[in-house]
Amino acid sequence: PNMGKSSVINSLFGRKVVSSSATPGHTKHFQTLFLNPRLCICDSPGIVCPKLDVPRALQVIFGSYRIAQVREPYSVVRFVAEHCRPPLHTVYGLSPLPDDDALSALPPS
């Protein structure tokens, strides 16, 4: 994913030695640069292929699934809310919501 590898390399060299951008996918080629005769630094594209056994919401959070491709963001928000520690309702002093089964058992309003 876009982690700023090119920016870190430019900082290490103290000048612009590789092109960098805030836009993911800017680096197109694998590049090697010698910081000194004994240390070779490599810059590479940050392409990560999605895995089938990783939930889509987690792929979005980690940046391996393009946010522009997300059609339904609520599952990602729900994933974050359900996995926060401490739970969000504790942080904000709220009553926890009942689970989906309890909600579906309520009479229609």
C-alpha positions as CSV (number, residue, x, y, z in Angstrom):
1,P,0.0,0.0,0.0
2,N,0.9,3.7,-0.2
3,M,3.3,3.9,2.8
4,G,5.6,6.8,1.7
5,K,8.6,4.6,0.9
6,S,9.8,7.0,-1.8
7,S,9.5,10.0,0.6
8,V,11.5,8.1,3.2
9,I,14.2,7.3,0.6
10,N,14.4,11.0,-0.4
11,S,14.7,12.0,3.3
12,L,17.5,9.4,3.8
13,F,19.5,10.9,0.8
14,G,18.8,14.5,1.8
15,R,17.6,15.3,-1.7
16,K,15.1,14.1,-4.3
17,V,16.5,10.9,-5.8
18,V,13.1,9.2,-6.6
19,S,9.8,10.6,-7.6
20,S,7.1,10.6,-4.9
21,S,3.5,11.6,-4.6
22,A,0.6,11.5,-2.1
23,T,-1.3,9.5,-4.7
24,P,-1.1,5.7,-4.3
25,G,0.5,3.8,-7.2
26,H,2.9,6.6,-8.2
27,T,6.0,4.4,-8.1
28,K,5.9,2.2,-11.2
29,H,9.3,0.4,-11.2
30,F,11.6,-1.3,-8.8
31,Q,14.6,1.0,-8.2
32,T,17.9,0.4,-6.4
33,L,20.1,3.2,-5.0
34,F,23.3,3.1,-3.0
35,L,23.3,5.2,0.1
36,N,26.9,4.2,0.6
37,P,29.1,1.5,-0.9
38,R,27.7,-1.1,1.6
39,L,24.0,-0.1,1.8
40,C,21.6,-0.5,-1.2
41,I,18.1,1.0,-0.7
42,C,15.3,-0.4,-2.8
43,D,12.1,1.5,-3.8
44,S,9.2,-0.5,-5.2
45,P,5.6,-0.1,-6.1
46,G,3.3,-0.7,-3.2
47,I,0.9,-3.1,-5.0
48,V,-0.8,-5.6,-2.8
49,C,-3.1,-8.1,-4.3
50,P,-6.3,-8.8,-2.2
51,K,-6.5,-12.2,-0.6
52,L,-9.7,-14.2,-0.8
53,D,-9.6,-15.1,2.9
54,V,-9.3,-11.5,4.2
55,P,-12.6,-9.7,4.7
56,R,-13.2,-6.8,2.2
57,A,-13.6,-4.4,5.1
58,L,-10.1,-5.2,6.4
59,Q,-8.6,-4.9,2.9
60,V,-10.1,-1.3,2.8
61,I,-8.8,-0.4,6.2
62,F,-5.3,-1.7,5.4
63,G,-5.3,0.1,2.0
64,S,-5.0,-3.0,-0.2
65,Y,-8.4,-2.4,-1.6
66,R,-9.0,0.9,-3.3
67,I,-11.4,3.1,-1.4
68,A,-12.7,4.4,-4.7
69,Q,-14.0,0.9,-5.5
70,V,-16.0,0.7,-2.2
71,R,-19.7,0.9,-3.1
72,E,-21.1,0.3,0.4
73,P,-19.0,1.9,3.2
74,Y,-21.2,0.9,6.1
75,S,-19.7,-2.6,6.5
76,V,-16.3,-1.0,6.8
77,V,-17.5,1.4,9.5
78,R,-19.3,-1.4,11.3
79,F,-16.1,-3.5,11.2
80,V,-14.1,-0.7,12.8
81,A,-16.8,-0.1,15.4
82,E,-17.1,-3.7,16.3
83,H,-13.3,-4.2,16.7
84,C,-12.4,-1.0,18.6
85,R,-10.8,-1.5,22.0
86,P,-12.0,-0.1,24.2
87,P,-15.5,-0.3,22.7
88,L,-16.8,3.0,21.3
89,H,-19.9,3.0,23.5
90,T,-17.5,2.9,26.5
91,V,-15.3,5.7,25.2
92,Y,-18.4,7.9,24.6
93,G,-20.4,6.8,27.6
94,L,-23.3,5.4,25.6
95,S,-25.5,2.3,26.1
96,P,-24.4,-0.5,23.8
97,L,-26.8,-1.3,21.0
98,P,-28.5,-4.7,21.1
99,D,-27.3,-7.3,18.6
100,D,-29.0,-7.9,15.3
101,D,-31.0,-10.8,16.6
102,A,-32.5,-8.7,19.4
103,L,-33.3,-5.9,16.9
104,S,-35.1,-8.3,14.5
105,A,-37.2,-9.7,17.4
106,L,-38.6,-6.2,18.2
107,P,-42.2,-5.5,16.9
108,P,-42.4,-3.2,14.0
109,S,-42.9,0.5,14.9
